[in-house]
Amino acid sequence: MTHVVTEQCVHCKFAECITYCPVACFREGDTFLVIDPEECIDCGNCVEACPADAIYPEDELPPELEPALEWNARLAQQLPLATTDVAPLDDAEEWVGRPDKWRSLADEQAPHVSCP
């Protein structure tokens, strides 16, 4: 099993999760982080560390956030390793809790999901 970053990370990228992760499983996009499912050791440290409540254990992922599984796995193969030097985005606080953040991403970074 793995942990999964969901759309609540988009436009926030607080990155506390990286600090609490004992392995190098986070990858960094321009406005978000994802977890490499091949590297995650399922420790759960990142869940409590995330101020945006954007990380879930795979088996507790709400149905509406299931596209995040594919999103993390696909982008983890494309994005560079995130380091502890990652800083939250300047307007991160303004984005916390906003719905439909995946829609704001470029097509190549959005999850493969049908949005109504």
Secondary structure, DSSP 8 states (H G I E B T S, - for coil): --EEE-GGGTTT---HHHHH-SSS-EEE-SS-EEE-TTT-----HHHHH-TT--EEEGGG--GGGTHHHHHHHHHHTTS-B--TT----TTHHHHTT-S-GGGGS-TTTS-S----
